[in-house]
Amino acid sequence: MDFELNPEELAFQSAVRKFGDAVLRPNEKRIDTEGEIPREVLAGMAELGLLAMPVPEQYGGIGASAVLTEIAAEEVGRGDFSMATAVFFLLEAGWGSILARHGTEEAKREILPPVCRGKAFLGIGTTEPSGGSDLARLRTEARRDGKEFRIRGEKAFISGVEEAKALGGGHLTLVKDGGGDGFHFLYVPTRSPGITTRRFENMGRMGISTGGIVYDDVRVPERYLVGKEGHGFGCAMEGFSVARTFVAAACVGAAERALEVGAEWIKQREVFGQPLAKFEAIQFEYVDLFTQVEAVKWQCRRAAWLLDRAAAGATPAQRSEVDRTVAAVKLAAPQVAFDTVRRVMMWFGAAGYTKEVGLELGFRGIMSYLVGAEGGLNIMRIILGRELLGKEYVPYK
Ligand SMILES: Cc1cc2nc3c(=O)[nH]c(=O)nc-3n(C[C@H](O)[C@H](O)[C@H](O)COP(=O)(O)OP(=O)(O)OC[C@H]3O[C@@H](n4cnc5c(N)ncnc54)[C@H](O)[C@@H]3O)c2cc1C
């Protein structure tokens, strides 16, 4: 077992950290207030190979392993504390890798290169107004009509609706098979005739939009089918495993940054004649937080390693190991990160409550992963329960 990063991984990590310090940090407040990631930031990410980085080179990516992508996700989460850039990063990485794996050759050649250059957006559309946890009951339908699919229905809380309209691009969209009882997974360009979108007003990660999409007889060609017709559910679940790992990694990066900011502060802030760091109530809290962050960091790295191993072909036992490790890390990392930011805010007293100190950016951003983005906490618990206890203990039909 080797925990050491190889020289290429170390060099890449250092390049992304430098990019985070030089470009993401100085822009994070602007990203939060202007409601979008500036084009020059996306261009910088594309130049570093950070957009949809697991996509193979022939489709514009750098063919990165899940481990290298996980390392980069940590750095992006550390760089833009609002999480908006991390969300953009992980959607492209997670769903780009699924399209590269299961899309048709024509679709990959058409869709992926602009995504990797930051000239188009690629996201995921599963959640509907009736709910996002119980996806088997989703209502949006697509019926085959010759060489096309015709979609009717509605999605909600979809990240990147405005980016996909402004830049071009679309979402891998899970829909019911209108003519059968399975599911199709279809790439749907957001500028397609018959689509209307609206932006929801979120409390955080303001630099990437979240919104609703209505499909009124939207036609997409059969080349946009991802995976086998009527068997799209598995592809969507495979993508969630990838994307959730990078969510967790971004949370680790944000938590590490909060701890760094916190450590600097408690060493210099004096109360009752000595630095806060000398009071064991604070020092021990810092040490406990460090221990928790360190634990989820390695859990995350292992999840990425398991994804790389599964990509080469997984036995059912290895698949189950992926599912439970990813669910555990998506359950733990956002909670650890949120708790870390909240506690570090307290060390700052009143200053922690201000926008100047900026911890509130992370507080608002990380919260999205607690309420549901890429799957709610209880859904992670249900997956873990299923994998640990057996399918007969899944608490729903
Ligand atoms: C900022 C943001 C961005 C998002 N981006 C996207 C996106 O790009 N694409 C996309 O498809 N979706 C997106 N989502 C939606 C997200 O996937 C859903 O929020 C999530 O799946 C939960 O669905 P829901 O919000 O409808 O809650 P519900 O499914 O209604 O669940 C409500 C609550 O009940 C809990 N719960 C559900 N079932 C059970 C159970 N059996 N036992 C116990 N508790 C349960 C859930 O964990 C949740 O806390 C985004 C959400 C947010 C907040």
Ligand as a Chemical Component Dictionary entry (heavy atoms), coordinates in Angstrom:
data_LIG
# 
_chem_comp.id                   LIG 
_chem_comp.type                 NON-POLYMER 
_chem_comp.pdbx_formal_charge   0 
_chem_comp.three_letter_code    LIG 
# 
loop_
_chem_comp_atom.comp_id 
_chem_comp_atom.atom_id 
_chem_comp_atom.alt_atom_id 
_chem_comp_atom.type_symbol 
_chem_comp_atom.charge 
_chem_comp_atom.model_Cartn_x 
_chem_comp_atom.model_Cartn_y 
_chem_comp_atom.model_Cartn_z 
_chem_comp_atom.pdbx_ordinal 
LIG C1  C1  C 0 -27.826 23.368 -4.742  1  
LIG C2  C2  C 0 -28.416 22.121 -5.313  2  
LIG C3  C3  C 0 -28.056 21.708 -6.579  3  
LIG C4  C4  C 0 -28.614 20.568 -7.149  4  
LIG N1  N1  N 0 -28.247 20.190 -8.407  5  
LIG C5  C5  C 0 -28.859 19.123 -8.994  6  
LIG C6  C6  C 0 -28.550 18.743 -10.323 7  
LIG O1  O1  O 0 -27.672 19.323 -10.963 8  
LIG N2  N2  N 0 -29.232 17.718 -10.880 9  
LIG C7  C7  C 0 -30.190 17.030 -10.207 10 
LIG O2  O2  O 0 -30.782 16.119 -10.775 11 
LIG N3  N3  N 0 -30.524 17.378 -8.924  12 
LIG C8  C8  C 0 -29.874 18.389 -8.317  13 
LIG N4  N4  N 0 -30.178 18.736 -7.016  14 
LIG C9  C9  C 0 -31.263 18.047 -6.347  15 
LIG C10 C10 C 0 -30.786 16.961 -5.400  16 
LIG O3  O3  O 0 -30.334 15.838 -6.123  17 
LIG C11 C11 C 0 -31.989 16.635 -4.501  18 
LIG O4  O4  O 0 -32.132 17.724 -3.615  19 
LIG C12 C12 C 0 -31.834 15.352 -3.719  20 
LIG O5  O5  O 0 -31.790 14.246 -4.561  21 
LIG C13 C13 C 0 -33.001 15.197 -2.729  22 
LIG O6  O6  O 0 -34.208 15.336 -3.408  23 
LIG P1  P1  P 0 -35.307 16.388 -2.880  24 
LIG O7  O7  O 0 -34.644 17.698 -2.657  25 
LIG O8  O8  O 0 -36.445 16.352 -3.826  26 
LIG O9  O9  O 0 -35.750 15.848 -1.485  27 
LIG P2  P2  P 0 -36.752 14.625 -1.213  28 
LIG O10 O10 O 0 -36.460 13.486 -2.103  29 
LIG O11 O11 O 0 -38.133 15.153 -1.198  30 
LIG O12 O12 O 0 -36.310 14.245 0.258   31 
LIG C14 C14 C 0 -36.523 15.175 1.343   32 
LIG C15 C15 C 0 -35.668 14.765 2.513   33 
LIG O13 O13 O 0 -36.045 13.468 2.960   34 
LIG C16 C16 C 0 -34.912 12.613 2.987   35 
LIG N5  N5  N 0 -35.351 11.293 2.577   36 
LIG C17 C17 C 0 -35.741 10.884 1.347   37 
LIG N6  N6  N 0 -36.083 9.594  1.373   38 
LIG C18 C18 C 0 -35.915 9.155  2.639   39 
LIG C19 C19 C 0 -36.102 7.900  3.296   40 
LIG N7  N7  N 0 -36.504 6.814  2.642   41 
LIG N8  N8  N 0 -35.836 7.825  4.618   42 
LIG C20 C20 C 0 -35.412 8.906  5.316   43 
LIG N9  N9  N 0 -35.215 10.114 4.746   44 
LIG C21 C21 C 0 -35.468 10.245 3.421   45 
LIG C22 C22 C 0 -33.913 13.203 1.999   46 
LIG O14 O14 O 0 -32.585 12.842 2.305   47 
LIG C23 C23 C 0 -34.180 14.683 2.195   48 
LIG O15 O15 O 0 -33.441 15.146 3.297   49 
LIG C24 C24 C 0 -29.573 19.842 -6.420  50 
LIG C25 C25 C 0 -29.907 20.234 -5.122  51 
LIG C26 C26 C 0 -29.321 21.347 -4.562  52 
LIG C27 C27 C 0 -29.688 21.742 -3.174  53 
# 
loop_
_chem_comp_bond.comp_id 
_chem_comp_bond.atom_id_1 
_chem_comp_bond.atom_id_2 
_chem_comp_bond.value_order 
_chem_comp_bond.pdbx_ordinal 
LIG C1  C2  SING 1  
LIG C2  C3  SING 2  
LIG C2  C26 DOUB 3  
LIG C3  C4  DOUB 4  
LIG C4  N1  SING 5  
LIG C4  C24 SING 6  
LIG N1  C5  DOUB 7  
LIG C5  C6  SING 8  
LIG C5  C8  SING 9  
LIG C6  O1  DOUB 10 
LIG C6  N2  SING 11 
LIG N2  C7  SING 12 
LIG C7  O2  DOUB 13 
LIG C7  N3  SING 14 
LIG N3  C8  DOUB 15 
LIG C8  N4  SING 16 
LIG N4  C9  SING 17 
LIG N4  C24 SING 18 
LIG C9  C10 SING 19 
LIG C10 O3  SING 20 
LIG C10 C11 SING 21 
LIG C11 O4  SING 22 
LIG C11 C12 SING 23 
LIG C12 O5  SING 24 
LIG C12 C13 SING 25 
LIG C13 O6  SING 26 
LIG O6  P1  SING 27 
LIG P1  O7  DOUB 28 
LIG P1  O8  SING 29 
LIG P1  O9  SING 30 
LIG O9  P2  SING 31 
LIG P2  O10 DOUB 32 
LIG P2  O11 SING 33 
LIG P2  O12 SING 34 
LIG O12 C14 SING 35 
LIG C14 C15 SING 36 
LIG C15 O13 SING 37 
LIG C15 C23 SING 38 
LIG O13 C16 SING 39 
LIG C16 N5  SING 40 
LIG C16 C22 SING 41 
LIG N5  C17 SING 42 
LIG N5  C21 SING 43 
LIG C17 N6  DOUB 44 
LIG N6  C18 SING 45 
LIG C18 C19 SING 46 
LIG C18 C21 DOUB 47 
LIG C19 N7  SING 48 
LIG C19 N8  DOUB 49 
LIG N8  C20 SING 50 
LIG C20 N9  DOUB 51 
LIG N9  C21 SING 52 
LIG C22 O14 SING 53 
LIG C22 C23 SING 54 
LIG C23 O15 SING 55 
LIG C24 C25 DOUB 56 
LIG C25 C26 SING 57 
LIG C26 C27 SING 58 
# 
